Amino acid sequence: MNFSSTRVPYRKTGAFSGIVLDYIDQTEAIRAFAAAVPSVKGIEKIMTARKAFAGNRQTVVNELLKQYAGTATSDLVKSNIQSLLSDTTFTVTTAHQNNIFTGPLYFIYKLLHAVKLAATLQELYPENRFVPVYYIGSEDADFEELNHIQVAGDKLEWNTTQQGAVGRMKIDKSLLQLIDKMEGMLGVLPHGAEMTGLLRKYYTAGKTIQEATFHFVNELFASFGLVVLIPDNEALKRTMIPVFREELLEQRAAAIVNETAERLEKAGYKAQARTRAINLFYLKDDIRNRIELRDDIYQVVDTSLSFTRDEILAELELHPDRFSPNVILRGIYQETLLPDVAFIGGGGETAYWLQLKELFEHYHVPFPVLVLRNSFLLVEKKWQAMTSRLGFTNEDLFESGEQLLNRLVQRESKLDTRLNGSISTLEHFYEGLQQQAVAIDPTLGKHVESLQAKSIRHLLELEKKMGRAEKRKFNDQRRQIEAIRQQLFPGNGLQERVENISYFYAKWGRGILQQLYAASLSLEQEFVILQEV
């Protein structure tokens, strides 16, 4: 199994938003919304801020030891957990919801990016320690976003009547049936049985999704030293009682974040995160519903639950685990727990974190360096060969199918279907005709202009018909381009946002993780094409 990699600037992919591209380029308009630039110097700045922040190291280590109790993991993970007690240890964190079976490929890329950046910083600052962390967003309740994966073009969807936080949902017969389907799809591949065997080992009936995710990710990434943290935890939530209490009583967060959002919009960017008056959910059993203050009563939306002021404060003191931060406060929770110097997120995450710096300042929590997660395009040998035969590079494939076909036709067609010279000749003809007509009668000028416009329109229509006729001679190439594009850019989107790791693991085995790690960048911020050779 051999691979080579090439890098493409994000701007050339046409797949990322303006705010993300400007953040990568560190344009003047965007700098004010981040605490430090995504560079070694930026990391150093946040390390200094972290050293002055007390944090919750002992609590985090205690809960991690409980979470890992009875779990086979690597000595490196165990050592990394213990090292968090030292104020010379920092973390590089990425966060993601617990999609079933890890969801889209970019989940894997995020974790490996955290590992690679931590390793890079370890080499630069050997007197310190840097621990990669995966923070499980298991309290997310957007089931429709998390209940499916795509394997080699086929969508597999989990149907269940369970409600609430997806991480707390139990693995049932319906989910296990998806593994049966994957077994049939992947069994013919060299490592298909290994892949589905791992899924069967960790996704077992009655276990919660967050437990399965914890154990499956530990299986895949323990050798890299990745520490997995489940924040749906009473002791960890207790560290957030002052923040949650202020949110319930004063609702400060919305005003702070909205002010930043207005500044972003004035700078020409669209705000990503939506605030609420109270940015908390009530989390209990199969409920994760918003809390609203109505006539001095705290209502749990779409339920019969309600609390007076004293009741909800008592509930917070007794059961802080029943309060779940939304997107506005989740980052504060994460950074209160972990001694982060960098947070690795996708385009959407990076965009909404840019709304949060002032909120972090309000709570006196260090704001990490934001690093856009690595992006990959995995190109199998057969698609690489077909692309080469068509005379294209992998970088060319970011263009649309129609653009690629046009380039191919222009390159290989023996006939020129473009009428640029003819149109230019026609324009010169009408210019002379107009001068002649106006000399006879000035009112004839408009009539000549009308004739010219009509003639050029007919010529352009002819040019299109000639182009379509010539393209029909390249139907085989069109079909090949469409096949390549469908495999590498399913639905005209990025492969990493659609396909699951299972197919690639089934084909190449666990070594694909090492190949991806080797090709992963740390702070370079470019799109990577990883091609099988």
Phi, psi and omega in degrees: 000108180236143180224153170232158182229147172229157183240142182233132175302140182303324182296334181278351181278335183067021187240008185231149185289161180299321182294323179290316179297319178292328177293317178301317181280353181052053177294157184301323184295334188262341188299327184294345185265001178238152182280331181203152181287152179284078182210173178300317178298322177296319178298318179300320180298318182286329175301318179297317179295322181294324181296335180268002182252125186298313178072192184224049188300313183297318179297315181297315180296317179303314183286326176296319179297323177293318182294326182270355182302128179080001180258129177286123179218179184277159175297329180294319177297315180300316179295319179298319179298311181297326182294339182295345177289338183273139179283002173261005177258135178234163181242152170242115191244144166231152182229148177197150176295161179268075170304150177297137176056030178078354174069216185288161184306326187296342174301314179297319182295324179297315182295316179294328177295318178299319179296314183294317181294320178299319179294320179297315180294326179298322178291324182284327184231070185297342179284347177249178175230142183233122186247125175282136183229136169253116180263112184283120176277061190282352181272357178299136182247013180278078187300320183298336179275334190253354192266013184214158171222165173239128182238113179050043175092349180258130180271129177244126188234133178271124177250124180209156178268359181295151181229172177094204181296128183296326180298333181270352179294149181266143176290126184237184183300321182298320179290320180295330177295333177293325177294323176301316180295318179296325179299318178293326182282323189258350187300334182280348182274156187306323184243020181297316180295323178296317181298307182292332176296320177295319178298317180294328181293321188254337176259088183244151184304133178092340178284149178281160179298321181291326176294315180297317179299315179305309185288323180292316179295320177300319178300316185282328192238004180299324180297338178274354181085011182291127177264131181253126182244127174261108184278353176285082195205132185296314183294320179291319179295333181298333178293342184260004182305315179300320179292314180295322179297314178297322180296320180291321187268325189242340179050054183278329190301315184302315182296319181294312183291322179295325178296319177294321179300321178296320178295320177299315182294324176295332178277358176100014182245153178268129178293139185261320186268133179261127181266159172237164176300317174241119186262050180225148170252156170264126189239111178202130180054241181259024180248130164218086186237152182297149173258129177233145177262116181231114179053049177068013177241134178272111182260138170268110190304138177064023173223175176268003183282137176207156183219145167282176180302311182294323181294317183287329175291323176294320178298320179295317180293319183280323187224067180298337179293347179273005179243126186238123181287145173273192186301333182288319185258351183299319180296322177300317179299310181302313185281342172288325181282314192255141178279062186287138167253339180214143174240128182257120182220166176284184182300313180296317179297313180301319181296317182281333175295334178293349175270356195252354187302315181294329177293320176297319179297322179300320182266006177058041177250130180301135179268125186285165168292130178269127181236122177295130183299155176295147175237140180229154165238118179269122183242113177289159185303320184295323179284327175299316182294317181295320178298316180296319180297329178281354178085022181245159170261166177297328178296328179297334188292349176288347173283160180290162178301321181293320178296319179294318179296318179300318180296319181295316180297315180297326182282323190250344181289140178274352180244141177265114181269001181272138184250026183304315180294320180295318180294319178298318177298317180297319180298318177297320179300314182288331175298314178294320179296321180294318178299318180295316182293318182294327179297328179278314182207112183306332183289347181281351181299316181296323180296320178294320178299320179295317178297320180297312181300318181294318181294317180294321178299318179294322178294320178295322176296321178295320179299318179296318180295320178295320179296317179295320180297320180290323180296329180298338177287348183247034183299321179299315179295323178301313181296322178294317178300315180297322179295316179297312182298321181294324180285318186268335179227066185302130182063024183062022176246179179287138178307318186295341180268358185236304188283151177265158181293339191302319181297315184289324174295316181299328181278315189249349180079186184296342179300338179297330178294320178293321178296317178294320179297316181299326182269354182292145176261166177251293179239010186285330174059066172220157177280135184247129172259120180251111186246138177286134181233000000 
